[in-house]
Amino acid sequence: MKKYYLVLILVPWLFFACGHKEKTSQETTQNTISAPAFNGDSAFAFVKVQTDFGPRTPNSEAHDQCADYLANKLKTYCDTVYVQHFTATAYDGKALKSQNIIGSFSPDKKDRILLASHWDSRPMADHDAIEANRTKPIDGADDGASGVGVLLELARQLQQERPEIGVDIIFFDAEDYGTPSGVDLPGDWWCLGSQYWAQNPHIEGYDARFGILLDMVGAPNAKFYHEYFSSYFAQDVVSKVWGSAYQLGYGNYFINQQANPITDDHYYVNKLGHIKMIDIIHQDHTTGTGFRSVWHTTNDNINNIDATTLGVVGSVLRLVIQNEK
């Protein structure tokens, strides 16, 4: 997953985006509502299916197999499925055969919500503690597959309980094929799939009320802060999502505090696609990278995914969708 800026931008209003101070656990409990049904165990199973293919790096057999699986699953649940085939050029000049996979509910409705995650995995474990592992591809259980797993389970449920608003689910490709650690090249080498989609949407003139990106949403006891670019481009959406999380009593997951800017898929959807989009992403302020210790290592595998966290994120999305009329 993408570039992390190790800088804390002190903008006071970011701390209070939901219109109140961070609640204590007692206050949160007093203001909770019943969470919409969401099966975290099913989302976990969808994560495992992806990692069972192996590292899903572009131009690999595992990548092709997983692409077919994701497209077929969305065809089972969604009204319409689009697959964008494109060739992206990586930082090293390699041509990456890539696919953005899009499933739509009620494609005829003008008012829409965009939900997204990336489905490819990192071709190198460049932050692994073991030097010999740093050229190996990773499973990307958290970094990629976790968000896709939540959205597949969400799609399964939306098929049964039709939303009042149109919903599009996009699995972006070629997100994690950026420059190795310590290499800084001019250009935008991360998030190649979202860059392509933002300039070539699957429907001409496509628009949505807002978008929500999921990235690294499977850690036990994950902490989701207000990522800086999310607040900069779409503060009202941050307030909507974190407010929903607090209503559900998930203030220990969705933290009402600012966090660092991340160059992730949402950045290009905002900048190039002109659709306001936020990023629900786990940041860890106790590590040197700003992410989990398993980030961009061979330990980013299914053993480090928690079904409870997947269920929390999925329940928040369900409530956000239910509240859109």
Long-range contacts (C-beta under 8 A, 24 or more apart in sequence): 1-118, 1-122, 1-143, 1-144, 1-175, 1-176, 1-215, 1-216, 1-262, 1-264, 1-281, 1-291, 1-295, 1-296, 2-175, 2-176, 2-178, 2-190, 2-191, 2-262, 2-263, 2-264, 3-178, 3-190, 3-262, 3-263, 4-260, 4-262, 4-263, 4-289, 4-290, 4-291, 5-228, 5-260, 5-261, 5-262, 5-263, 6-260, 6-290, 7-260, 7-261, 8-258, 8-259, 8-260, 9-228, 9-258, 9-260, 9-261, 10-258, 11-228, 11-231, 11-258, 13-235, 14-226, 14-228, 14-231, 14-257, 14-258, 15-256, 15-257, 15-258, 16-256, 17-226, 17-231, 17-235, 17-238, 17-239, 17-242, 17-256, 18-239, 18-242, 18-243, 18-246, 18-256, 19-239, 19-243, 20-256, 21-256, 22-251, 22-255, 22-256, 22-257, 23-246, 23-251, 23-256, 25-251, 25-252, 28-246, 28-249, 28-250, 28-251, 28-252, 29-249, 31-246, 31-247, 31-249, 32-247, 32-248, 32-249, 33-247, 33-248, 35-248, 35-249, 35-315, 35-318, 35-319, 36-315, 36-318, 36-319, 36-322, 37-157, 37-318, 38-153, 38-154, 38-157, 38-311, 38-314, 38-315, 38-317, 38-318, 39-153, 39-157, 39-311, 39-314, 40-153, 40-307, 40-308, 40-309, 40-310, 40-311, 40-312, 40-314, 41-307, 41-311, 42-153, 42-156, 43-149, 43-150, 43-152, 43-153, 43-307, 43-310, 43-311, 43-314, 44-149, 44-305, 44-307, 44-310, 45-149, 46-73, 46-148, 46-149, 46-152, 46-153, 47-141, 47-145, 47-146, 47-148, 47-149, 47-218, 47-302, 47-305, 47-310, 48-302, 50-119, 50-141, 50-144, 50-145, 50-148, 50-149, 51-139, 51-140, 51-141, 51-145, 51-301, 51-302, 54-139, 55-121, 55-122, 55-123, 55-137, 55-138, 55-139, 55-140, 56-119, 56-120, 56-121, 56-140, 56-144, 57-120, 57-121, 57-122, 57-123, 57-137, 57-177, 58-88, 58-96, 58-97, 58-98, 58-120, 58-173, 58-174, 58-177, 59-94, 59-96, 59-97, 60-137, 63-120, 66-119, 67-99, 67-101, 67-119, 67-173, 70-101, 70-119, 70-148, 70-152, 70-171, 71-99, 71-101, 73-152, 73-155, 74-101, 74-102, 74-103, 74-152, 74-155, 74-169, 75-103, 76-159, 77-103, 77-152, 77-155, 77-156, 77-158, 77-159, 78-103, 78-104, 78-105, 78-155, 78-159, 78-169, 79-104, 79-105, 79-106, 79-107, 80-104, 80-107, 82-202, 82-203, 84-196, 84-197, 84-200, 84-202, 86-193, 86-196, 86-200, 88-173, 88-174, 88-177, 88-192, 88-193, 88-196, 89-192, 90-174, 90-177, 90-189, 90-192, 91-177, 91-178, 91-179, 91-183, 91-185, 91-187, 91-189, 96-174, 96-177, 96-192, 98-173, 98-174, 98-192, 98-193, 98-196, 99-173, 100-170, 100-171, 100-172, 100-173, 100-193, 100-196, 100-197, 100-202, 101-170, 101-171, 101-173, 102-168, 102-169, 102-170, 102-171, 102-202, 103-155, 103-168, 103-169, 104-166, 104-167, 104-168, 104-169, 105-155, 105-158, 105-159, 105-162, 105-163, 105-166, 105-167, 105-168, 106-162, 106-163, 106-165, 106-166, 106-167, 107-166, 107-203, 108-166, 109-165, 109-166, 110-166, 111-165, 111-166, 111-209, 111-324, 112-165, 112-166, 112-167, 112-168, 112-207, 112-208, 112-209, 113-165, 113-166, 113-167, 113-168, 113-208, 113-209, 113-210, 113-211, 113-212, 113-320, 113-321, 113-324, 114-168, 114-170, 114-208, 114-210, 114-211, 114-212, 114-269, 114-275, 114-277, 115-151, 115-154, 115-167, 115-168, 115-169, 115-170, 115-211, 115-212, 115-213, 115-214, 115-317, 116-147, 116-151, 116-169, 116-170, 116-171, 116-172, 116-194, 116-211, 116-212, 116-213, 116-214, 116-265, 116-266, 116-269, 116-277, 117-144, 117-146, 117-147, 117-148, 117-150, 117-151, 117-171, 117-172, 117-213, 117-214, 117-215, 118-144, 118-147, 118-148, 118-171, 118-172, 118-173, 118-175, 118-176, 118-191, 118-193, 118-194, 118-215, 118-265, 119-144, 119-145, 119-148, 119-171, 119-172, 119-173, 120-144, 120-173, 120-174, 120-175, 120-176, 120-177, 120-193, 121-145, 121-176, 122-176, 122-177, 122-296, 122-300, 123-176, 123-177, 124-180, 124-296, 125-296, 125-297, 125-298, 126-180, 126-181, 126-296, 127-181, 127-289, 127-295, 127-296, 127-297, 128-296, 128-297, 128-298, 128-299, 129-297, 130-298, 133-297, 133-298, 136-298, 138-296, 138-297, 138-298, 138-300, 138-301, 139-298, 139-300, 139-301, 139-302, 140-176, 140-300, 141-218, 141-300, 141-301, 141-302, 141-304, 141-305, 142-216, 142-217, 142-218, 142-219, 142-282, 142-292, 142-294, 142-295, 142-300, 142-304, 142-305, 143-176, 143-215, 143-216, 143-295, 143-296, 143-300, 144-175, 144-176, 144-215, 145-218, 145-305, 146-214, 146-216, 146-217, 146-218, 146-305, 146-310, 147-213, 147-214, 147-215, 147-216, 147-217, 149-218, 149-310, 150-214, 150-217, 150-310, 150-313, 150-314, 150-317, 151-214, 153-310, 153-314, 154-314, 154-317, 154-318, 157-318, 158-321, 163-321, 163-322, 163-324, 164-324, 164-325, 165-209, 165-321, 165-324, 165-325, 167-321, 168-208, 170-197, 172-197, 172-265, 175-264, 175-265, 181-296, 188-268, 190-263, 190-264, 191-263, 191-264, 191-265, 191-267, 191-268, 193-265, 194-265, 194-266, 194-268, 194-269, 195-268, 195-272, 197-269, 197-273, 198-268, 198-269, 198-271, 198-272, 198-273, 199-272, 199-273, 201-273, 207-275, 208-275, 209-324, 210-234, 210-236, 210-237, 210-240, 210-275, 210-276, 210-277, 210-278, 211-237, 211-266, 211-269, 211-275, 211-276, 211-277, 211-278, 212-237, 212-241, 212-277, 212-278, 212-280, 212-317, 212-320, 213-264, 213-265, 213-266, 213-269, 213-277, 213-278, 213-279, 213-280, 213-281, 214-280, 214-281, 214-313, 215-264, 215-265, 215-279, 215-280, 215-281, 216-281, 216-282, 216-291, 216-292, 216-295, 217-280, 217-281, 217-282, 217-309, 217-310, 217-313, 218-304, 218-305, 218-306, 218-309, 218-310, 219-282, 219-292, 219-304, 219-305, 219-306, 219-309, 220-304, 220-306, 220-308, 220-309, 221-252, 221-253, 221-306, 221-309, 222-253, 222-282, 222-306, 222-309, 223-253, 223-255, 223-282, 223-283, 223-284, 224-253, 224-254, 224-255, 224-280, 224-281, 224-282, 224-283, 224-313, 225-255, 225-257, 225-258, 225-259, 225-283, 226-256, 226-257, 226-258, 226-259, 227-259, 227-260, 227-261, 227-262, 227-264, 227-278, 227-279, 227-281, 227-283, 228-258, 228-259, 228-260, 228-261, 228-262, 229-261, 229-262, 229-263, 229-264, 229-266, 229-267, 229-270, 229-279, 230-266, 230-277, 230-278, 230-279, 231-258, 232-261, 233-266, 233-270, 233-276, 233-277, 233-278, 234-270, 234-276, 234-277, 234-278, 236-276, 237-276, 237-277, 237-278, 238-278, 240-320, 240-323, 241-278, 241-280, 241-316, 241-320, 244-316, 244-319, 244-320, 244-323, 245-312, 245-316, 247-319, 248-312, 248-315, 248-316, 248-319, 250-312, 250-315, 250-316, 253-309, 253-312, 253-313, 254-316, 259-283, 259-285, 260-290, 280-313
